[in-house]
Amino acid sequence: MHRITGIFVLCGLILFANSMKADSSNPWKARWISSEHTQSMPNTWLAFRKTAKINAVLQTLIARIAADSKYWLWINGKMVVYEGGLKRGPSPFGTYYDKVDIAPYLVAGDNTIAVLLWHFGKNGFSHLNSGTAALLFDAEAPGVEILSDADWECKTYDAYENTDAPFPNYRLSESNIRFDGRLEMPGWNQPGFDKPLSSSSNIVAAAGGAPFGALVERPVPMFKDYGLKNYINIRKSASGDTLYCRLPYNCQATPYLKVEAEAGDTIRMQTDNYLIDNVPSVRAEYITRKGLQEYESYGWMNGNEIRYVIPEGVKVVEVKYRETGYDTEFNGHFSCSDPYYTELWKRASRTLYVTMRDNYMDCPDRERAQWWGDETNELGEAFYAFSPSAHKLAAKGILELAHWQHDDGTMYAPVPAGNWAKELPLQSLASVGWYGFYTQYYYSGDSSFVSTVYDRLHRYLHDVWQLDRSGLVVERTSGWSWGDWGENIDMGVLTQCWYYLAMKAEKAFALQLGKAADAEEDAAIMQTLEKCFNNKYWTGTAYRSPGYKGETDDRSQAMAVVSGLASADKYPSLVKVLKKEYHASPYMEKYVLEALFDMNEPAFALERMKNRYAEMMSYKDYSTLFEGWKTTGGTINHAWSGGPLTLLSQKVCGIVPTSPGFRSFKIAPQLGNLSSASAKVDTHYGLISVNLHKRGSAIAVELTVPEGTTAEAAISKGKVKTFAAGSYTFVIKNK
């Protein structure tokens, strides 16, 4: 194994701007601006305003907008962007910017540009604080320049305040939001506002300069705004002081109210997901002014219901909510003859969506952190649940993971992060391997990130990880040595399997990039692992590490199967183990169930799936899946639990790509004891649709193949049929 010197790190820094698509082709004229009075404290809010004269209506005018940390944009009184900006961290030395076409909102003559900025002002598990509250706005066209500079008005918006304790836990960069209606500046973001905010803005940095660093174009869509909506139902507490407002499902929502009150009353808002094992999330408060008033708290929160605590004497005229979220469509579908699995797939997709925004999250309440064990499961689910716009979120995460690599070569998560830097070795192996980086490439068909991350991936696998004399990978306990929640975790076996899968991915990437020597080295390592793995860990009935004292680990048996290290002759013994041992958390249960399908045990895979998820599914009022098997000990919205979503579409309905991006795919259903099932998968080519119905030992298939793709199915023993674009009906004979 060769070692790459510190030159690699230096080169990585130099190449960062290009690899993360920083905009060097269009130089910035704008400057980062702030108020001369702001101290950039946590939870700082700034109001910016500019009058821009336009001589003629424009067809297009792209504004490049960056902020630490979030912004809301109005032009001529109309909302243009509801929560712009991404949390900081394309690398430890960069900031994302948005591109927004503002031409449709402009008129010939004077135009009012208004921006409300929220500066988080503190680090978190998904955000790196620059330390400076500031805005960058650059819109240029022939004869037009709207640039952030000293001519903008800017004021610290004093109506926004911090609440009293309790505060959000340290993992969150967001603060609670209190708004004092008595200090509101009515109409400040509308044309005709005649009270100057201040004399001028303060220029704090050049574009690309410290402390904001390289500017990187936002790689994911702007967030989707579903608009203000009525709650499903509203009930009052017995005392009458609390409104329990039901949301249609667990979602990312901002609360709205319209009330009539005297001045100085405090209305409190939070969701039913506010406390997780006594760990606080975010909440909001509104202090009334006298008279009729309305207010929307812009910091999103999530839950099944939003609760308003109303002081005596306050008359509630109206309460609503606004759902926002990642801009993708729920175009995937699964249903079957057993409603249990249909509902399980539906809840998994809802859980996945509520854990997507700036980044994939473990959960949207306690952490909002891009843990890569979670993301590895999530990115696989997204291909079967959503439209292709969802693919971009994992690609963003991959580039971040690579560009946050430590100088010593370790890759750690969550990133972006300002208050975490520990490696979880097995999660990192999962992320860079077959189920992480490679699945993202193969299922999306997008290889654009591969050349960017390859050298970093190679360094991690070949320099950080070492092989012993026998050719097995040496376990590493640096950082946080974690294989799964729970007990009876055989780390030795799991380490070999995850490393083998990582080498499998790197070998495929090496061949793709023409790195023949690397591919040969990877192949040799894999061959040695295959031989030594069984010699060391196979006991005759199960896989087990020497010195491991716990009960036989179901996870490690499963990983041996899905990695390919377990040969088919061992399957009967391994099935027996998986019928007895139940130790995996919902995170690793995905691989246990997948292994059963791989060993042609679909009936038992579905049986085990139903039994394992039984308690989660028994909560009829919940639309999401839990972190653990019970409501206690974690969140109730954790997308690492959504493995069944992938498996029901991929294994039960059998829709699997055979070339990148589903350019070709196969239909290989495993219905088990189900009598029927159907699925839809949205690809860049269009919608794949499959309907399956059992007919004795055969399966009747209705198949739609999108334009530009081909499908194949083994319709009988030894006979494979290929289908061009179109709609077909045929029968798969299993005997």
N, C-alpha and C positions, 0 to 999 in steps of 0.2 A: 504493500500500500504506500503510495507516495504522499508527501505532505506539501501542502501549498503554503507559501510563506505569507508574511504580512503584506506583501505587494498586492495580494488578492484583495485585501480589505481596502487599500488605497484606491485600486482600480475600480472597486465596487462603488466607492463614493463618487469618483469622477464620472462614472457611467450612469449614476442614479437618475439624473434628470432625463436622459434619453430613454432609459428603460421604463420609466414611469410616465412617459408621454408628457413631460413638461413642455410648455409652449414656448420654445425658443425661436420659432419661425415668425412669430408676431410679437415683437418687443412691446413691453408694457410702458405706457406713458404715465399711467396713474400712480399715485402714492398711497401707502397705508395711512389712514387718517383716524383720529380719535378726538375726544374733547380734551382741552388743555387742563380741565379740572378733574378728569377721572383718574382714579388710583388703581384701576384694573383689579379691584377686589373681587372675590368670588361673588357670583350672582349679580354682576354689573349689567345694567341695561342702558343703551345709548339710543337717542333719537337723532337721525341724520336727515337733512333736507336740502334740496337743491332745485333751483328753477333753471331749466335748460331751454334755450330758444332753438327751434327747428324751423328752417325756412320752407321745407316741403315735406309732404308725407313720404315716408320711406317704405320700401318693400321689405327690407330686412335690416335689422341692426342688432348684432350680437353683443350683449354685455357680458364681460367676464367679471365675476363677482366672487370675492373671497372674504371670509370673516373668521375671526376667532370670537365666538364659536358658531353661532347660528344667526340667521337674519330673516326678516319678513319685508317684502318689497311691495310698495304701492306706486303706481304711476297715474297721475291725474285722478287720484281718489279710488282707483280700482286695484284690488289685490292682484298682483302678478305672480308672486312666489309666496306660498305658505310654507314656512320653514325651509329656507335654503341653507346650503352649506353642509359639509360632512365633518364629523369629528376629526380633529387633527391627527395625522399620522400615516401618510403614505410611506414614510420612513421616520426615524427620529429627528430628521432635519428637513421637514417639508410640510406643506399645507395644500389642501385641495381647493380648487376653485370651480364654480359653476359657469356654464355658458347658457344664457337665456336670451331668446329673441324678444326684444322689447318693442319692436316696430309696431305691432298691432295696437299698442296702447298709447302711442305718441300721436300728436296732432301738429299741424303747422302752427307755429307761434310758440307761446310759452307752455312749458310742460313742468309739472310738479313731480319731482322724484323724491320719495320718502322711504327711508329704511329704518326699521327697528332692529337693533342688534342685541343679542344676548351673549354675554361673555361668561362662560362657565367659571373661569378663573381658578380652577383646581384640577388636578390630575384625577384619573380614574382608570378602570380596567379597559376602557375603550377610547380614551382620549388623552392626548399629550398637551398640556397647557403651555402656550407660548409665553404667558406672563403679561400679555398686553392686549387690552380690548381695542380692536381696530377693525376698519372696513377698507376693502380695496374694490374699486368700481371702475371698469375701463370699457367704454363703448365708443367705437370709432368706425366711421364710414367717410367717404368723400364729402368734405364740407361739414362734417359733424364730429365733435369730440365731447363726450360727457365723461369726465375723469374725476375721480376722487382727488381733491386737492384742498388748499386752504380756503377756497371760495365756498365750500359746503358749510352750512350751519350744523352744529352738533351740540347736543346737551345730554348730560346724564339724566336719565328719566327717573326722578326721585320717587315716583309713585311705586316703583318696583322695590321691594324690600325683602329682607330675610325673615322667615318665621322664627319663632322661638323653638327650642328643642321639643321633640326629637327631630334630628336632622337625618337626611339620607345616609345610608352606610357608606363607608370609605371607598367602596368599589365603584360608586356612581360619581361621575363628574358633574351631573346636574344637581341643582339645589332645589329645595322647596321654593315656591313662588308666592309671595304676598304682594297684593296690589292694593294700594290705598286710594280709593276712588276720590277722596277729598283733594288729592294731588294730581288728578288726571289733567292732561292737556287736551281738552276736546278739540278735535279737528286738526291736530298738528300735522297729520299725514294727508290732508285734503287741500285742494286748491282754495285760495282765498284766505288761508290762515295768515293773519296779519300781525302775529306776535313773534318777533325773531327768537329763535332758539338760543342763539349766541352770536357773537360777532363773526367767528370763523372756526374752522376745524384746525386741529393741530397735526402737522405731518410728523409721523413717528418712524417711518421707514420707507425705503425704496422697495418697489416690487422685486421679490427675490432676495431681499436682504434680511438680516437678523432682526427680530427673533423668529420670523415666520418661515424663512428658508425657501427652498425651491418650490415653485408653484406647479402643481400637477392637476391636469384636467380631471374633473369628476368622471369616474369610469362607470357609474351606474346612473339610471334615470333619476330625474327629480322625483320627489315623493308625490304620491297620489293623494289628492284631497277629495274625499267623498262628500264634502259639504255638511252643513248643519242638519241634523236629523232629530226626530222625536225618539224618545226612549220607547222600548217595547211596552213597559208598564212602569208605574210609579206607585209606591206604597209608603205610608207614613209609619214611623215608629209609634209604639204605644203612647209615649210621652208627647208625640206630635212635633218634636223638634228636629227630626231627621227624615230626609227623603231618601228612600232606597230606589234608585233609578236603574232599571234593568237594561243592559245592552243586549243586542241580538246574539252575541258570542263574545268570547274574550278577544278584545281588540285594543289597538293603540288609539286612545281617544283623548280629546281635550274637552273639559266641561265648560258649558255656557250657562249663564243665568240672566234673567231679567226680573228685577225686583223693585218694589217701592219701599223706601225706608227712611228713617232718620239718619243723621250722620253718625259715624263711629261704631256701627255694629259690625262684627266679624263673622263672615260666613266661611265655613271650613269645608273643603272638598278633598275626598280621597276615594280609592277603590277598595273592594273587598280583598284585593291582592296586596294591600299596603304593607302588611306585616307577614314575613315568612320566617317562622321559628324565631319570632321577636326581633328580626332584622328589618329595619324600616326601609321602605322605598321612598318615592316622592309623593308630595301632597301639595295642596294649594289653599290659599286664603284670600278672601276679598273683604276689604273694609269699605263700608257703604258711605256714600255722600247723601245729602238730603234730596229726596225726590225720586222720580222714576229713572232707572239706570240699567244698563246692561254691560256685561263683561264676559270675556272668554279668556281663560288661562291658557297660554300658548305652550306650556310645557306638557308633553304627552305623558299619560299614565296608562296603565292597562288593568283590566279585570273583567269580571262578569257584570259588575254594576258599579255605578258611581254614587257615592253617598254625599249629600249636602246636609251639613248641620246648620240649621237656621235659627238665629236668635229670636227671642220673643219680640213681637212688634214688627218684624219684617214680613211684608206681603210678597209672596212669590207669584209673579205673573207668568213666568215661563222658564223651564229648564230644558236644555237640549245638549247634544254632544256632537263633536266632529270627529269622524274617523279619518285618520291618515295612515299611510303605510307605503311599503315598497310598491313600485309601479309594475305590477305583473297581473296576469289574468289567471283565474282558476280554470284553466282549460283542460287539465287532466281530469280523469274520471275513473272510478272503479265501483262496480256493484256486483252482487252475486246472489245466489239463492238463499244464503243465510244472512239476514239483516245485520247480525252481529258484526261481521267483517266489513260490510258496507259502512256501518257507522264508525267502526274503528279507523278505516281509511279516511273518512271525512274528518274525524277529530284529529288525526295525524296531520292532515293538510292544514287545518286551522291552526294547530300548534306551530307548524312550520312557518306559517305566514306571520304570526304574532312574534316570532323570533327573528324576523328580518327587518332591517331598516338601514342604518349607516353601515352595518356589518351583520353577519350572522351572529346570533347571541346564544348563550346557553339558556338564558331566560330574560324576559323583558322587564322584570321588576327588581330582583335582588342585585343583578350584576350588569346585564347588557353587555357581556364580555364575549369576545370571539375566541373561546376555547376551541382548539382544533380537533379534539376528540369528538365534540359535538358537531362541529362543522363538517367533518368527514361524513357523518351520517346524514346531515342536513342537505349537503350538496347533491347526494345521491337521490334523495327524496324529491328534490326540486325538479328533476328532469321528468318525473312522472306526474307531478302535481300542477305545474304552472306553465305559462307561456315562456318562450325562449328568453324574454328580457330578464328572467330570474337567473339565467346562467352567468350574468355579469357580476353578481354579488360574490360568488365563490372565486371568480378570476381576480377580483379586487383583493380578496383575502389572501390569495396565493402570493400575489406580488408584495403585499404587506409583510407576510410571514418571511419571505425571502429577504426583503430589505431591512428587516429588523434583526437579522442574524447577528449574534454576538461576534466580537473580534476573535474569540477562540473557536468559532465555527458552529457553536451550538445554535439551534433554532428553537425558539420558545414562544409560548402563547399564554395568555391572550395578548395580542397586539392589534391596533395601537394601544399603548399603555404608558402611563406616567408614574405608576406606583406598583409595578410588578415586573420582574425580570427573571423568574425561575423557569428552567426547562422541565417539562414533563416528558421524559425520554420516549415512552411508548406512544403518547399522543403525537409527538413530533414524527415518529416513524410512521404512524397511521396517516398523518397529513401528507407527507411527501411521497407516499407509496401508492399502491394499486387502487385503494378505495378513495384516496384523496386526489393528488395531482393528476394521476392517470385517468381516473374516472371523469374528472372535470374535462380533460382534453378529449377523451374518446366519445363521451356522450354528447358533448356540445359541438365537437368538430372544430373547436377553436384551439389552434396550437400556438397562438401568438405569444403566450407567456413562456413557452417551453425553453426557448433559447435564452431568455432573460434569467430564468431561475436555475438553469441546468448546472452551471458551475458551482453555485451555492449548494444545491442539492448534493452534487458529487462530493464537495468538500465535507459536508455534514456526514455523509454515509461512509466515507473512506478515511477521513482524518479524525473525526470525533469518535466514531465507533471503531472498535478493534476486534480482531479475531484471535482466538486462542490457538494453541499449537495444533489442535485437532481440526480447526477450521470452523468452529462454532463462534458465534458472536458473544463477546463478553458483556454480561449484564452491567448496566450503569445505574448508579444510585444518586447521581448528582441532581441538584434541583429538588424536584418532588417526584420521588419514585412511586408512580401510581399506575395501576393497571385497570382498576374499576372500583366502584363503590362496593362495599360488602366484605365478605370473608371468603376464605378458601380460594385465594388467588394464586395460581402457580406462575409466578413472574418469570421463571426460567424458560418454560415452554412458550409463554406468550412473547417473550423477547425474541426468540428465534423466529417465530412465525411472522411477527410484524417486520422484522428486519428482512426476511426472505421476500415478503411482499414489496418492501421498499426497493430492494435490489431488482425485483422483477420490473417495477416501473422504471427505474433508472436505465435498465438494459433496453427497454423499449424506446425511451427517449434518446439514448445514445445512438441506436440504429437510425432513428428518425433524423438525427442531426449529423449523421455520417461519422460518428466517433467510434470507429470499428474497434480500436484498442480498448476503449472503455467497455464496450459491449462484451468483448471477449473476457475481460477481467471479471465483469459482473457474472457472466455465465459460469466461469470457473468457480467463483465463490458460491453460487447457487448449487452447483453440482456437489460440491463438498458438503454444504449444509444438508442437502437431501440425504446423503449417505450417513453423515454423523448424527443427524437429528434422530433418526430411528434407532441407531445403535445406542444412543445415550438415553433417550427418553421413553422408548416403547417398552412397556412391562409385560406385554403379552395380552393384556386386556384393556389398557388405556395408556395415555401419555402422562408422564409424571417426572418432575425434576428430582434427581438424587438429593436427599436432604429435606425435601418438601414434606411436611408433616400433616397437612390439612386433608380434608376430604377431597376426593377426586374432583378436579375443577372442570365444570362443564364448558367454560369459556375456552380453556386451552385445547380441549378436544375439538371444539368447533373451529378454532383458528387453524389447527392442523389440517382440517378438511378444506376450508375455503382457501387456504394458502396453497394447497396442492402438495404439501409435505406428507400427508397421509395417503397411502395407496388404497385402492379399492378393496383389497383383501382385508383391510382393517375395519371397513365400514360396519359389518355386523356387530363387532365388539363395541364400536363407538356409538352406535344407535342404542345399545343397551345402557351405556353410561348416560346418554342424554335422556333416556326414559326414567332415570333414577335421580340424577343430580340436578338441583335447581338453585344455583348460587348467583348467576349473572344478574346484574342490574339491568334496567331497560336499555341502557347504552350498549352493553355487550350481548344482550339477548338477541339483537338483530343478527349477529353472526352465528349464534346457536341455531336459530330458525333457518338461516340460509344454509347452514351445513346440512340440516335435515333434508331440505329440498335437493341439495347437491347429491345426497346419498339416496335419492329417489324415495323419500319418505314423506310425501306431501300430506297424507292423511294425518300422520302424527305431528307434522309441523303445524298444521292448522289446529289440531287438538291442543298442543302445547301453547300456541299463540292465544287461544281462547282462554285457557286456564290462567296463564300468566297475567293477562290484561283484565281478568274478570272484575277485580275490585275497582280499578280505574273506570271501567265501563259501567259500573253499577251506579255511579254518580250522574244521574240524568240531567242535572242542572249545569254540568260542566261541559264545555265544548272543546277542551284541550286535554292533553295527556300529561302525566306527572313526571317529576324527576326520579322518584322511586316508585315502588309498587303500591305505596300507600300515600295518603294525603299528608301524613306527618313526615318530617325529616327532609323537606325540600320543597321546591315550588310545584305548582299544579299546571305549569305550562313550560315544558322542557322538550324541545324538538329532538333531542337525542333518543327519545322514546319512540320515534316515528318509524323505526325500521319496518314494521308491517306494511306501511304505505309502499315502500319500494318493493317488498317481496310479493305483495298481492298483485301488483301490476307486472312485475318482472318475472316472477316464478309461476304464480297461479295462472295468470293470463299469458305468460310466456313471451312477453315483448322484450327482445334483447337486441341491441345494435350489433351488427357484424362488420361494420366499417364506421369510421368517425362520423358523429352527428346524425346517426340513423340514415345515412345515405343508402345503406342496405341493412336489413334487420331480419331476424327469424321469429317465427311463432312456434313456441315449444311449450304448450300449456301443461300444467300439473294441477288438475282440479281436486285431487284427493277425493273427499266424500261430497264435494259440492256438485250439484246437478247442472249449474249454469254460472257463468261469470262474464262480465264485459269490462272493457277498459278502453280509454282513449289516452294517447300520448301526443302532446303538441311538440313538433320539431320545427327547425328552420324551413323544412320543405312543406310542412302542412301537418294535418292531423292524421295520425294512425288510429284506426278504430278496429276493435276485435270484439265479436260476440261469440260465445261458446256455449254449446248445449250438449249434454251427454246423451248418447243414444246407445245404450248397452255398454259395451266396452269401447265404443268409438266416440269421437267428439265431432259434432257438426260445427263448422266454423263459418262466420261471416266476417270478411276482411276488407278493409279499405286501405289501399296503398297510395300515399301521396305522389303527386307528380315529381319526377326527378329521383325517385327511389325505387328499390326493388325489395321484395320479401321472399323468404323461402320457408318451407315447412316440410317436415318428414311426414308425408301422408300415409305411409305404411313402412314396414320394415324394409330397409334397403332402398327406399324410393323417396327422393327429395324433389319437391316441385318448386319452381321459381315463378314469382308473380311480378309482372310489371305494374305500372301505375294503373289504378282502377279499382272496381269493387268485385268481390268474388265470394262464392259459396263453395265449400268443399268439405270433405270428411277426413279426419285423421283417425286411422285405424291403429289401435294400440296393440293388437295381436296379429 
